[in-house]
Amino acid sequence: MGIPESEIFKAIFYEHYPIVRRKLTALVRDESAADDLAQEVFLRLYRNPPDDPAALGAWLHRVLTRIGYDYLDKKARERRLQNKQEQLYEVGESPPSGEEVLISKLDQEDVHEWLNELPDRDRQALLLRYSGYSYAEIAGELGLRPPVVGTLLHRATQRLRQNAAKSLSQTE
């Protein structure tokens, strides 16, 4: 009868935890996060140990690195989201003036005129794209092969710009 698995795990934990935690602290630069991430590493070890016990050190290093980078990616996404929200909040602090509303309305009318000068398929493709449709969805709506959509959108955008330039040069 051998040593119980819980005793083996406990011995591995006490031997390797300080190293795992130190490496995670160096990677994520946050001691409390490193504690949590180190626990996650050992939870994964407990649930799904490596096939080769001799490769334990390499397995722990690979898992701690993956967990650390996942944590950093998550933090970066959270910072980007927070920055976007702050920018929206800053922009949204003052309501637009009457002049800004009028200019926006005139700009929208101009864009509608320029869009109406485009062929139907080009106009539909642009409207679908700027309504959030994917290339595959646009292809389905317009009865096209998906690889054609990118070219169609590029050409439609070029035509729209030409219409805008032509219209703006006539008003000057």
Backbone as ProteinMPNN parsed JSONL, in Angstrom:
{"seq_chain_A": "MGIPESEIFKAIFYEHYPIVRRKLTALVRDESAADDLAQEVFLRLYRNPPDDPAALGAWLHRVLTRIGYDYLDKKARERRLQNKQEQLYEVGESPPSGEEVLISKLDQEDVHEWLNELPDRDRQALLLRYSGYSYAEIAGELGLRPPVVGTLLHRATQRLRQNAAKSLSQTE", "coords_chain_A": {"N_chain_A": [[0.849, -1.18, 0.0], [0.673, 2.148, -0.988], [1.633, 5.642, -0.614], [-0.998, 7.853, 0.253], [-2.884, 9.626, -2.287], [-3.617, 12.254, -1.675], [-1.67, 13.05, 0.129], [0.606, 12.986, -1.455], [-0.015, 14.984, -3.304], [-0.131, 17.165, -1.551], [2.541, 17.325, -0.754], [3.779, 17.935, -3.194], [2.561, 20.382, -3.686], [3.522, 22.009, -1.509], [6.219, 21.977, -2.096], [6.432, 23.134, -4.688], [4.782, 25.415, -4.806], [5.861, 27.989, -3.836], [7.691, 28.66, -5.903], [6.083, 28.706, -8.213], [4.306, 30.754, -7.511], [6.11, 32.904, -7.268], [7.066, 33.145, -9.908], [4.674, 33.79, -11.215], [4.074, 36.218, -9.954], [6.161, 37.791, -10.888], [5.46, 37.801, -13.574], [2.782, 38.885, -13.779], [2.884, 41.081, -12.134], [1.473, 41.632, -9.765], [0.781, 40.889, -6.596], [-1.443, 39.816, -5.146], [-3.073, 38.915, -7.201], [-1.331, 37.052, -8.256], [-1.318, 35.149, -6.206], [-3.955, 34.134, -6.411], [-3.862, 33.141, -9.041], [-1.848, 31.221, -8.818], [-3.115, 29.398, -7.182], [-5.037, 28.562, -9.012], [-3.39, 27.244, -10.855], [-2.544, 25.019, -9.329], [-4.99, 23.879, -8.81], [-5.695, 23.027, -11.353], [-3.65, 21.162, -11.658], [-4.38, 19.296, -9.725], [-6.853, 18.435, -10.724], [-6.224, 17.522, -13.298], [-3.616, 15.965, -13.686], [-0.206, 15.821, -15.026], [0.706, 13.374, -17.51], [3.205, 12.24, -17.292], [4.952, 12.013, -14.447], [7.593, 12.832, -14.085], [7.84, 15.042, -15.648], [6.77, 17.139, -14.296], [7.683, 19.707, -13.432], [8.07, 21.132, -15.866], [5.469, 20.975, -16.825], [4.067, 22.449, -14.871], [5.269, 24.958, -15.265], [4.476, 25.54, -17.921], [1.665, 25.637, -17.633], [1.357, 27.668, -15.683], [2.385, 29.822, -17.094], [0.586, 30.029, -19.238], [-1.806, 30.574, -17.836], [-1.068, 32.965, -16.6], [-0.63, 34.667, -18.843], [-3.21, 34.618, -19.939], [-4.575, 35.94, -17.909], [-3.34, 38.483, -18.082], [-4.158, 39.221, -20.663], [-6.92, 39.386, -20.246], [-7.021, 41.501, -18.402], [-6.026, 43.559, -20.037], [-8.061, 43.71, -21.962], [-10.145, 44.544, -20.299], [-9.16, 47.074, -19.536], [-9.151, 48.391, -22.038], [-11.904, 48.392, -22.611], [-12.833, 49.92, -20.444], [-11.548, 52.345, -21.026], [-12.832, 53.002, -23.44], [-15.442, 53.317, -22.504], [-15.059, 55.487, -20.772], [-14.307, 57.438, -22.619], [-16.677, 57.626, -24.114], [-18.334, 58.549, -22.114], [-17.135, 61.008, -21.502], [-17.484, 62.314, -23.949], [-20.222, 62.324, -24.039], [-20.962, 64.086, -22.044], [-21.813, 66.786, -22.397], [-24.774, 67.956, -23.877], [-25.461, 68.023, -27.43], [-25.166, 71.101, -29.228], [-27.643, 73.297, -30.758], [-26.703, 74.046, -33.229], [-24.818, 72.025, -33.783], [-26.532, 69.825, -33.984], [-28.041, 70.577, -36.246], [-26.003, 70.663, -38.219], [-25.237, 67.979, -38.186], [-27.618, 66.817, -39.09], [-27.776, 67.91, -41.671], [-25.44, 66.775, -42.726], [-26.179, 64.073, -42.682], [-28.281, 64.138, -44.524], [-26.861, 64.803, -46.839], [-25.247, 62.498, -47.095], [-27.241, 60.599, -47.533], [-28.186, 61.491, -50.019], [-25.883, 61.058, -51.584], [-25.668, 58.3, -51.33], [-28.026, 57.531, -52.633], [-27.355, 58.004, -55.247], [-25.862, 55.86, -55.941], [-25.609, 52.555, -57.486], [-28.247, 50.147, -56.877], [-27.398, 47.684, -55.659], [-24.853, 48.319, -54.641], [-25.525, 50.345, -52.803], [-27.223, 48.906, -51.042], [-25.379, 47.012, -50.063], [-23.515, 48.643, -48.692], [-25.197, 49.829, -46.759], [-26.032, 47.557, -45.342], [-23.57, 46.677, -44.334], [-22.788, 48.805, -42.664], [-24.763, 48.575, -40.866], [-24.017, 46.598, -39.302], [-23.857, 44.023, -40.324], [-22.253, 40.933, -41.168], [-19.745, 39.909, -43.591], [-20.519, 37.443, -44.658], [-23.252, 37.429, -44.073], [-24.097, 39.62, -45.578], [-23.53, 38.654, -48.121], [-25.411, 36.582, -48.242], [-27.814, 38.058, -48.117], [-27.685, 39.557, -50.467], [-27.412, 37.673, -52.395], [-24.878, 36.778, -53.233], [-21.534, 35.369, -53.684], [-19.561, 34.848, -50.803], [-16.728, 35.665, -51.029], [-16.86, 37.768, -52.859], [-17.969, 39.944, -51.655], [-16.225, 41.683, -50.201], [-14.82, 43.005, -52.257], [-16.962, 44.231, -53.559], [-17.9, 45.969, -51.528], [-15.644, 47.596, -51.227], [-15.478, 48.84, -53.756], [-17.979, 50.1, -53.804], [-17.678, 51.875, -51.694], [-15.659, 53.487, -52.747], [-17.065, 54.642, -54.912], [-19.005, 56.05, -53.477], [-17.388, 57.907, -52.152], [-16.458, 59.292, -54.376], [-18.85, 60.409, -55.3], [-19.388, 62.088, -53.135], [-17.158, 63.813, -53.215], [-17.54, 64.983, -55.716], [-20.002, 66.283, -55.318], [-19.345, 68.024, -53.217], [-17.406, 69.605, -54.452], [-18.952, 70.948, -56.279], [-20.473, 72.605, -54.704], [-18.728, 74.478, -53.789]], "CA_chain_A": [[0.0, 0.0, 0.0], [1.526, 3.322, -1.147], [1.263, 6.893, 0.039], [-2.27, 8.355, -0.294], [-2.732, 10.678, -3.299], [-3.718, 13.588, -1.07], [-0.359, 13.348, 0.744], [1.529, 13.262, -2.568], [-0.374, 16.299, -3.816], [0.264, 18.146, -0.546], [4.004, 17.447, -0.812], [4.078, 18.654, -4.445], [2.102, 21.749, -3.481], [4.446, 22.73, -0.628], [7.52, 22.094, -2.756], [6.42, 23.945, -5.908], [3.977, 26.641, -4.71], [6.633, 29.245, -3.796], [8.29, 28.936, -7.216], [4.98, 29.057, -9.114], [3.823, 32.077, -7.115], [7.14, 33.894, -7.584], [7.063, 33.348, -11.364], [3.443, 34.507, -11.569], [4.211, 37.593, -9.471], [7.038, 38.477, -11.841], [4.763, 37.924, -14.851], [1.602, 39.757, -13.742], [3.226, 42.261, -11.331], [0.406, 41.875, -8.793], [0.932, 39.763, -5.669], [-2.713, 39.158, -4.802], [-3.484, 38.175, -8.399], [-0.432, 35.899, -8.365], [-1.822, 34.139, -5.264], [-5.139, 33.508, -7.01], [-3.46, 32.392, -10.238], [-1.102, 30.047, -8.363], [-4.123, 28.426, -6.749], [-5.625, 28.019, -10.24], [-2.412, 26.29, -11.408], [-2.579, 23.779, -8.546], [-6.306, 23.279, -9.015], [-5.584, 22.288, -12.622], [-2.788, 20.01, -11.401], [-5.173, 18.334, -8.966], [-7.912, 17.892, -11.591], [-5.717, 16.909, -14.519], [-2.157, 15.925, -13.548], [0.501, 15.411, -16.247], [0.851, 11.921, -17.675], [4.549, 11.853, -16.866], [5.307, 12.74, -13.216], [8.942, 13.393, -14.201], [7.728, 16.302, -16.375], [5.936, 18.018, -13.483], [8.198, 21.078, -13.446], [7.756, 21.729, -17.174], [4.004, 21.094, -16.894], [3.685, 23.587, -14.03], [5.725, 26.183, -15.928], [3.62, 25.778, -19.081], [0.33, 26.017, -17.159], [1.407, 28.986, -15.028], [2.595, 30.816, -18.144], [-0.688, 30.182, -19.951], [-2.745, 31.23, -16.927], [-0.598, 34.335, -16.433], [-0.918, 35.442, -20.056], [-4.668, 34.77, -20.029], [-4.925, 36.995, -16.948], [-2.897, 39.761, -18.64], [-5.055, 39.53, -21.783], [-8.202, 39.792, -19.672], [-6.829, 42.837, -17.841], [-5.887, 44.501, -21.154], [-9.413, 43.896, -22.52], [-10.908, 45.348, -19.344], [-8.676, 48.458, -19.63], [-9.645, 48.961, -23.293], [-13.335, 48.629, -22.439], [-12.991, 51.046, -19.535], [-11.157, 53.557, -21.762], [-13.916, 53.323, -24.372], [-16.568, 53.82, -21.728], [-14.708, 56.825, -20.295], [-14.374, 58.344, -23.766], [-18.085, 57.851, -24.409], [-18.882, 59.366, -21.035], [-16.613, 62.363, -21.678], [-18.134, 62.88, -25.122], [-21.647, 62.461, -23.761], [-21.229, 64.956, -20.903], [-22.614, 67.96, -22.76], [-25.652, 67.67, -25.013], [-25.048, 68.784, -28.608], [-25.834, 72.395, -29.408], [-28.568, 73.315, -31.89], [-25.891, 74.121, -34.447], [-24.257, 70.691, -34.018], [-27.638, 68.98, -34.436], [-28.353, 70.984, -37.61], [-24.907, 70.212, -39.085], [-25.346, 66.531, -38.276], [-28.774, 66.51, -39.942], [-27.374, 68.233, -43.048], [-24.484, 65.752, -43.144], [-26.935, 62.85, -42.956], [-29.004, 64.334, -45.78], [-25.86, 64.7, -47.909], [-24.865, 61.091, -47.246], [-28.382, 59.92, -48.175], [-28.168, 61.854, -51.442], [-24.762, 60.374, -52.228], [-26.031, 56.875, -51.386], [-29.072, 57.349, -53.644], [-26.732, 58.048, -56.567], [-25.185, 54.578, -56.174], [-26.463, 51.444, -57.919], [-28.975, 49.53, -55.75], [-26.615, 46.651, -54.978], [-23.81, 48.996, -53.871], [-26.179, 51.021, -51.689], [-27.658, 47.883, -50.088], [-24.195, 46.423, -49.436], [-22.989, 49.598, -47.712], [-26.146, 49.975, -45.65], [-25.969, 46.337, -44.534], [-22.287, 46.635, -43.628], [-22.779, 49.778, -41.582], [-25.781, 48.175, -39.889], [-23.405, 45.556, -38.481], [-23.899, 42.705, -40.947], [-20.959, 40.358, -41.55], [-19.612, 39.674, -45.033], [-21.321, 36.26, -45.008], [-24.66, 37.826, -44.037], [-24.328, 40.484, -46.737], [-23.553, 37.764, -49.289], [-26.708, 35.904, -48.223], [-28.873, 39.024, -48.419], [-27.591, 40.045, -51.845], [-27.287, 36.537, -53.303], [-23.514, 36.762, -53.77], [-20.575, 34.491, -53.008], [-18.886, 35.654, -49.771], [-15.481, 36.35, -51.41], [-17.144, 38.925, -53.706], [-18.496, 41.032, -50.832], [-15.172, 42.644, -49.895], [-14.581, 43.811, -53.459], [-18.165, 45.042, -53.77], [-17.898, 47.041, -50.531], [-14.555, 48.522, -51.543], [-15.866, 49.639, -54.927], [-19.109, 50.949, -53.425], [-17.114, 52.955, -50.876], [-14.967, 54.387, -53.673], [-18.1, 55.398, -55.627], [-19.603, 56.984, -52.522], [-16.423, 59.001, -51.974], [-16.456, 60.089, -55.609], [-20.091, 61.198, -55.278], [-19.224, 63.13, -52.126], [-16.189, 64.792, -53.72], [-18.179, 65.702, -56.818], [-21.018, 67.145, -54.737], [-18.697, 69.078, -52.447], [-16.722, 70.537, -55.361], [-19.974, 71.758, -56.934], [-21.002, 73.598, -53.762], [-17.705, 75.48, -53.473]], "C_chain_A": [[0.895, 1.243, 0.0], [1.018, 4.509, -0.35], [-0.053, 7.379, -0.565], [-2.023, 9.534, -1.247], [-2.774, 12.066, -2.693], [-2.397, 13.998, -0.43], [0.668, 13.68, -0.326], [1.256, 14.669, -3.105], [0.088, 17.386, -2.852], [1.779, 18.378, -0.593], [4.418, 18.233, -2.066], [3.716, 20.128, -4.283], [3.115, 22.528, -2.648], [5.815, 22.922, -1.276], [7.496, 23.132, -3.889], [5.657, 25.27, -5.794], [4.821, 27.92, -4.671], [7.238, 29.632, -5.155], [7.216, 29.405, -8.192], [4.493, 30.466, -8.793], [4.827, 33.16, -7.487], [7.158, 34.193, -9.091], [5.822, 34.123, -11.806], [3.503, 35.966, -11.115], [5.083, 38.4, -10.433], [6.314, 38.729, -13.163], [3.639, 38.96, -14.793], [1.807, 41.019, -12.909], [2.11, 42.654, -10.345], [0.377, 40.665, -7.858], [-0.377, 39.066, -5.35], [-3.242, 38.371, -6.002], [-2.623, 36.933, -8.553], [-0.86, 34.784, -7.41], [-3.002, 33.381, -5.873], [-4.756, 32.632, -8.204], [-2.676, 31.134, -9.862], [-2.073, 28.969, -7.875], [-4.785, 27.769, -7.955], [-4.692, 26.982, -10.863], [-2.518, 24.959, -10.657], [-3.947, 23.096, -8.599], [-6.302, 22.459, -10.313], [-4.71, 21.049, -12.448], [-3.582, 18.917, -10.692], [-6.197, 17.64, -9.865], [-7.36, 17.095, -12.765], [-4.185, 16.87, -14.484], [-1.481, 15.495, -14.863], [0.637, 13.891, -16.293], [2.182, 11.429, -17.136], [4.934, 12.653, -15.624], [6.701, 13.373, -13.271], [8.912, 14.756, -14.894], [6.922, 17.338, -15.601], [6.394, 19.477, -13.534], [7.861, 21.797, -14.744], [6.25, 21.946, -17.308], [3.549, 22.306, -16.084], [4.074, 24.912, -14.694], [4.817, 26.536, -17.108], [2.235, 26.27, -18.639], [0.359, 27.398, -16.506], [1.608, 30.089, -16.054], [1.296, 31.086, -18.883], [-1.695, 30.942, -19.092], [-2.356, 32.697, -16.732], [-0.91, 35.193, -17.645], [-2.422, 35.62, -20.27], [-5.145, 35.89, -19.103], [-4.55, 38.367, -17.511], [-3.775, 40.184, -19.807], [-6.396, 40.042, -21.27], [-8.099, 41.203, -19.11], [-6.721, 43.882, -18.955], [-7.25, 44.769, -21.792], [-10.25, 44.779, -21.601], [-10.485, 46.815, -19.405], [-9.186, 49.124, -20.906], [-11.125, 49.295, -23.191], [-13.571, 49.838, -21.538], [-12.622, 52.351, -20.235], [-12.241, 53.978, -22.739], [-15.099, 53.921, -23.631], [-16.292, 55.231, -21.219], [-14.784, 57.835, -21.429], [-15.83, 58.653, -24.125], [-18.712, 58.755, -23.354], [-18.435, 60.817, -21.194], [-17.304, 63.054, -22.847], [-19.594, 63.184, -24.816], [-21.968, 63.422, -22.634], [-22.089, 66.16, -21.267], [-23.496, 67.621, -23.955], [-25.232, 68.524, -26.21], [-25.836, 70.085, -28.708], [-26.777, 72.302, -30.604], [-27.819, 73.328, -33.211], [-25.31, 72.749, -34.797], [-25.327, 69.73, -34.534], [-27.975, 69.294, -35.889], [-27.286, 70.496, -38.584], [-24.977, 68.705, -39.271], [-26.484, 66.124, -39.206], [-28.443, 66.791, -41.409], [-26.39, 67.197, -43.585], [-25.203, 64.454, -43.499], [-27.699, 62.966, -44.271], [-28.054, 64.224, -46.97], [-25.497, 63.241, -48.167], [-26.001, 60.322, -47.921], [-28.438, 60.24, -49.669], [-27.072, 61.099, -52.182], [-25.048, 58.887, -52.353], [-27.062, 56.626, -52.487], [-28.523, 57.405, -55.062], [-26.028, 56.737, -56.917], [-26.15, 53.564, -56.768], [-27.078, 50.751, -56.685], [-28.11, 48.558, -54.958], [-25.522, 47.284, -54.113], [-24.407, 49.644, -52.625], [-26.588, 50.011, -50.623], [-26.465, 47.296, -49.342], [-23.638, 47.361, -48.362], [-23.913, 49.744, -46.507], [-26.125, 48.745, -44.743], [-24.682, 46.307, -43.706], [-22.29, 47.591, -42.44], [-23.926, 49.575, -40.593], [-25.276, 47.009, -39.049], [-23.431, 44.161, -39.077], [-22.486, 42.237, -41.283], [-20.926, 40.177, -43.069], [-20.49, 38.501, -45.466], [-22.81, 36.614, -45.04], [-25.013, 38.721, -45.23], [-24.426, 39.635, -47.994], [-24.903, 37.058, -49.374], [-27.843, 36.833, -48.619], [-28.882, 39.426, -49.894], [-27.442, 38.921, -52.876], [-25.926, 36.471, -53.978], [-22.691, 35.682, -53.093], [-19.814, 35.36, -52.004], [-17.572, 36.317, -50.22], [-15.708, 37.629, -52.228], [-17.506, 40.153, -52.873], [-17.436, 42.093, -50.542], [-14.902, 43.573, -51.068], [-15.754, 44.749, -53.702], [-18.176, 46.232, -52.798], [-16.804, 48.073, -50.821], [-14.945, 49.433, -52.706], [-17.019, 50.584, -54.6], [-18.627, 52.129, -52.578], [-16.401, 53.972, -51.757], [-15.984, 55.248, -54.43], [-18.752, 56.445, -54.721], [-18.676, 58.176, -52.299], [-16.385, 59.906, -53.202], [-17.708, 60.98, -55.665], [-19.963, 62.36, -54.295], [-18.282, 64.222, -52.637], [-16.802, 65.646, -54.826], [-19.196, 66.707, -56.267], [-20.393, 68.3, -53.984], [-17.983, 70.072, -53.344], [-17.735, 71.429, -56.088], [-20.51, 72.845, -56.016], [-19.993, 74.686, -53.447], [-17.687, 76.617, -54.461]], "O_chain_A": [[1.762, 1.391, 0.861], [0.106, 4.396, 0.469], [-0.216, 7.325, -1.784], [-1.1, 10.326, -1.058], [-2.055, 12.961, -3.136], [-2.043, 15.176, -0.448], [1.509, 14.558, -0.13], [2.184, 15.446, -3.332], [0.632, 18.407, -3.274], [2.235, 19.516, -0.481], [5.299, 19.09, -2.004], [4.47, 21.011, -4.693], [3.528, 23.615, -3.054], [6.488, 23.921, -1.027], [8.434, 23.917, -4.03], [5.869, 26.164, -6.613], [4.522, 28.859, -5.41], [7.282, 30.812, -5.501], [7.411, 30.383, -8.913], [4.291, 31.278, -9.696], [4.438, 34.224, -7.97], [7.254, 35.351, -9.498], [5.904, 35.003, -12.663], [3.03, 36.853, -11.824], [4.777, 39.549, -10.748], [6.532, 39.758, -13.802], [3.552, 39.822, -15.668], [0.986, 41.935, -12.969], [1.841, 43.834, -10.123], [0.002, 39.564, -8.261], [-0.417, 37.838, -5.289], [-3.795, 37.284, -5.838], [-3.122, 35.875, -8.937], [-0.776, 33.606, -7.757], [-3.042, 32.151, -5.853], [-5.263, 31.52, -8.357], [-2.82, 30.096, -10.51], [-1.875, 27.78, -8.126], [-5.065, 26.57, -7.938], [-5.154, 25.95, -11.349], [-2.574, 23.897, -11.277], [-4.044, 21.878, -8.449], [-6.834, 21.35, -10.364], [-4.998, 20.001, -13.026], [-3.462, 17.741, -11.032], [-6.389, 16.426, -9.786], [-7.96, 16.104, -13.181], [-3.53, 17.652, -15.173], [-2.121, 14.876, -15.714], [0.679, 13.219, -15.263], [2.272, 10.33, -16.589], [5.214, 13.847, -15.727], [6.958, 14.352, -12.571], [9.848, 15.542, -14.75], [6.442, 18.311, -16.183], [5.569, 20.381, -13.666], [7.416, 22.945, -14.723], [5.806, 22.965, -17.837], [2.737, 23.101, -16.557], [3.299, 25.868, -14.685], [4.434, 27.694, -17.276], [1.7, 27.217, -19.216], [-0.529, 28.213, -16.755], [1.058, 31.18, -15.904], [0.943, 32.24, -19.126], [-2.363, 31.854, -19.578], [-3.223, 33.57, -16.703], [-1.397, 36.316, -17.506], [-2.856, 36.674, -20.736], [-6.01, 36.686, -19.47], [-5.341, 39.307, -17.433], [-4.107, 41.362, -19.94], [-6.941, 41.013, -21.795], [-8.998, 42.018, -19.32], [-7.269, 44.976, -18.827], [-7.567, 45.911, -22.125], [-10.976, 45.658, -22.066], [-11.331, 47.707, -19.338], [-9.607, 50.281, -20.877], [-11.555, 50.361, -23.633], [-14.415, 50.683, -21.838], [-13.306, 53.359, -20.059], [-12.544, 55.165, -22.862], [-15.688, 54.907, -24.073], [-17.184, 56.079, -21.231], [-15.264, 58.952, -21.24], [-16.175, 59.801, -24.405], [-19.525, 59.622, -23.673], [-19.233, 61.742, -21.045], [-17.666, 64.227, -22.759], [-20.137, 64.186, -25.282], [-23.139, 63.572, -22.284], [-23.0, 66.516, -20.519], [-23.016, 67.058, -24.94], [-24.707, 69.623, -26.032], [-27.005, 70.16, -28.328], [-26.72, 71.341, -31.372], [-28.24, 72.707, -34.187], [-25.307, 72.352, -35.962], [-25.06, 68.917, -35.419], [-28.176, 68.377, -36.686], [-27.611, 69.975, -39.651], [-24.799, 68.204, -40.381], [-26.339, 65.203, -40.01], [-28.79, 66.002, -42.288], [-26.48, 66.785, -44.742], [-24.877, 63.811, -44.497], [-27.762, 62.009, -45.043], [-28.397, 63.625, -47.99], [-25.446, 62.801, -49.315], [-25.75, 59.483, -48.787], [-28.706, 59.359, -50.486], [-27.297, 60.566, -53.269], [-24.712, 58.274, -53.366], [-26.981, 55.622, -53.196], [-29.161, 56.904, -55.988], [-25.641, 56.531, -58.067], [-27.363, 53.678, -56.59], [-26.501, 50.77, -55.597], [-28.09, 48.601, -53.728], [-25.287, 46.844, -52.988], [-23.866, 49.511, -51.527], [-26.336, 50.222, -49.436], [-26.526, 47.102, -48.128], [-23.326, 46.925, -47.254], [-23.453, 49.778, -45.366], [-26.191, 48.872, -43.521], [-24.701, 45.955, -42.526], [-21.85, 47.237, -41.346], [-24.048, 50.306, -39.61], [-25.995, 46.489, -38.196], [-23.062, 43.201, -38.401], [-21.626, 43.043, -41.639], [-21.953, 40.28, -43.741], [-21.13, 38.556, -46.515], [-23.542, 36.16, -45.919], [-26.088, 38.596, -45.815], [-25.295, 39.861, -48.836], [-25.477, 36.947, -50.457], [-28.735, 36.443, -49.372], [-29.941, 39.611, -50.494], [-27.356, 39.178, -54.076], [-25.831, 36.145, -55.161], [-23.086, 35.142, -52.06], [-19.459, 36.495, -52.322], [-17.319, 37.453, -49.82], [-14.825, 38.486, -52.279], [-17.362, 41.282, -53.342], [-17.724, 43.286, -50.63], [-14.77, 44.784, -50.893], [-15.562, 45.924, -54.015], [-18.431, 47.366, -53.204], [-17.02, 49.276, -50.675], [-14.761, 50.649, -52.643], [-17.041, 51.726, -55.057], [-19.114, 53.248, -52.733], [-16.521, 55.178, -51.543], [-15.784, 56.454, -54.574], [-19.016, 57.571, -55.141], [-19.127, 59.321, -52.262], [-16.29, 61.127, -53.084], [-17.63, 62.153, -56.031], [-20.38, 63.48, -54.59], [-18.573, 65.411, -52.507], [-16.614, 66.862, -54.871], [-19.237, 67.855, -56.71], [-20.855, 69.436, -54.094], [-17.951, 71.264, -53.038], [-17.402, 72.55, -56.472], [-20.953, 73.893, -56.487], [-20.361, 75.721, -52.89], [-16.881, 77.537, -54.329]]}, "name": "protein", "num_of_chains": 1, "seq": "MGIPESEIFKAIFYEHYPIVRRKLTALVRDESAADDLAQEVFLRLYRNPPDDPAALGAWLHRVLTRIGYDYLDKKARERRLQNKQEQLYEVGESPPSGEEVLISKLDQEDVHEWLNELPDRDRQALLLRYSGYSYAEIAGELGLRPPVVGTLLHRATQRLRQNAAKSLSQTE"}
